[in-house]
Amino acid sequence: MKAAKKKSYHLPILLEQDEDGFYIVTCPSFKGCHSYGKTVDQAMLNIREAIALCLEEEEPKQLNHFIGFREIEFQPN
């Protein structure tokens, strides 16, 4: 008998660094899915755990196709 193939997700992750040097990660496919770490690797490991918990409650919202993130410089008048 064949083993059931596990479902795989390709999810966008937003990675930022705060004023204290911690890395903040967000998965916008789930409401409130955030984590952090002292290093990028730790933050990415932590967001995987957060995503696993979110998946226990709901499927990711895939209303849009992920293209990417951009950063702009803005100077108010």
Buried (B, 14 or more C-beta within 10 A) or exposed (E): EEEEEEEEEEBBBEEEEEEEEBBBBBBBBBEEBBBBBEEEEBBBEBBBEBBEEBBEEEEBEEEEEEEEEEEEEEEEE
